[in-house]
Each structure stands twice: as C-alpha cells, then as structure tokens.
Amino acid sequence: MTDAESCFVRAAKALGGTGVSLLLGAAGGGVCGAAILVFGALIGRSGTTGTEYVGYWEISLVWLGLLYGGFFGVLVGPIAYALVVRKIGFQKALLPAFVGTLVGGFAEHSQDHHWLF
C-alpha cells in the first residue's frame, strides 16, 4: 500500500468514525436529555411555575429533552471521538458515557438551586 492509499484509508476511517459519533451523540444525548428532564419533573424540580410538586409529568418534556439532549450530543460526540473513543472503541466508551451523563443529570436535578437567585 502506498502512502497516498494509506492516507486515504486513514481519512476514510476518521470521517466514518466522526459520522458514527454524530449519530450516536444525537441518539444518546436525546435519550439522556429526555430521561433527565422527566426525572427532574417527577421529583418536583421542573423549574416552571405551578409544577413544583412530586409526580408532575408532561409529554412535552420528553420532546424537549430529546431536542436539547440531541443537540448537545451532536456537539460533544465528535469531540469525544477525537479525544477518547478512537483509542478505546465505541463499545467500551458507550456505557460509561451513558451512565455518567444520567448520574450527573440526576444529581444536578436533585439539588436545590434557589441559592443562585
């Protein structure tokens, strides 16, 4: 294999991995975002007036979580691919990223943020 072919093969792998990371970032971010927003609403921390009670839930939170989570997943996915995933692989990186996002989001929603205002 010549240097030009080797360079082309490496570029194709990098572009393919970036494309996959975009799709996985959008899907994973959307699922995590929806789960985090629904959890926040269920524990009474949705942040909207009149819904600060345990057990509140509305279907629009799922779509909003999918939208925002997918957006951030598309931004973070390629960065994670470039820094970590190429070295350890998608399968090893998927579960820790998913669990870490959920735990961080749930912990953030469990806190009282009234001291900020």
C-alpha positions in Angstrom: 0.0 0.0 0.0 1.4 3.4 -1.0 1.5 6.4 1.2 -1.4 8.1 -0.7 -3.6 5.0 -0.3 -2.7 4.7 3.4 -3.6 8.4 3.9 -6.9 7.9 2.1 -7.8 4.9 4.2 -7.0 6.7 7.4 -9.0 9.7 6.3 -11.9 7.5 5.4 -11.8 5.8 8.8 -11.7 9.1 10.6 -14.6 10.5 8.6 -16.6 7.4 9.1 -15.9 7.4 12.9 -16.9 11.1 13.1 -20.1 10.4 11.2 -21.0 7.5 13.6 -20.1 9.6 16.6 -22.5 12.3 15.3 -25.4 9.8 15.0 -24.6 8.2 18.4 -24.2 11.5 20.0 -27.6 12.7 18.8 -29.4 9.5 19.7 -27.6 9.0 23.1 -27.9 12.7 24.0 -31.6 12.8 23.1 -32.3 9.7 25.3 -30.3 11.0 28.2 -31.8 14.5 27.9 -35.3 13.2 27.9 -34.6 10.9 30.9 -33.0 13.8 32.9 -35.9 16.2 32.2 -38.5 13.7 33.1 -36.7 12.7 36.3 -36.4 16.4 37.2 -40.1 16.9 36.7 -41.1 13.7 38.6 -39.2 14.9 41.7 -40.7 18.3 41.5 -37.8 20.3 40.1 -39.0 21.2 36.6 -38.4 24.9 37.2 -41.8 26.1 35.9 -44.4 27.9 38.0 -47.1 25.6 39.4 -45.3 22.4 38.7 -43.1 22.1 41.7 -44.7 19.0 43.2 -43.6 15.4 43.2 -45.1 13.3 40.4 -45.6 16.1 37.8 -45.1 14.8 34.3 -45.9 16.1 30.9 -45.2 14.6 27.4 -43.7 17.8 26.1 -40.7 17.3 28.5 -39.8 14.2 26.5 -39.6 16.1 23.2 -37.8 19.0 24.8 -35.3 16.6 26.3 -34.8 14.8 23.0 -34.2 18.1 21.2 -31.7 19.7 23.7 -30.0 16.4 24.5 -29.6 15.5 20.8 -28.2 19.0 20.1 -25.6 18.7 22.8 -24.9 15.1 21.8 -24.1 16.2 18.3 -21.7 18.8 19.6 -20.0 16.5 22.2 -19.9 13.3 20.2 -17.2 14.2 17.7 -15.1 15.8 20.5 -15.3 12.6 22.5 -14.5 10.6 19.4 -11.4 12.6 18.7 -10.1 12.6 22.3 -11.1 9.2 23.7 -13.2 6.9 21.6 -10.6 6.3 18.8 -8.3 4.8 21.5 -10.7 2.6 23.4 -13.5 1.9 20.9 -17.2 2.7 20.8 -18.3 -0.3 22.8 -16.1 0.4 25.8 -17.0 4.1 25.7 -20.8 3.9 25.3 -21.9 2.5 28.7 -19.7 4.8 30.9 -20.7 7.9 28.9 -24.4 7.0 29.2 -24.3 6.2 32.9 -22.1 9.2 33.7 -24.5 11.6 31.8 -27.6 10.2 33.6 -25.9 10.2 37.1 -24.7 13.8 36.6 -28.0 15.0 35.3 -30.0 13.3 38.0 -27.6 14.7 40.7 -28.0 18.2 39.2 -31.8 18.0 39.3 -31.8 16.7 42.8 -30.1 19.9 44.2 -31.9 23.0 45.4 -30.8 25.9 43.1 -32.7 28.7 44.9 -29.4 30.0 46.4 -28.4 31.1 42.9 -31.1 33.8 42.7 
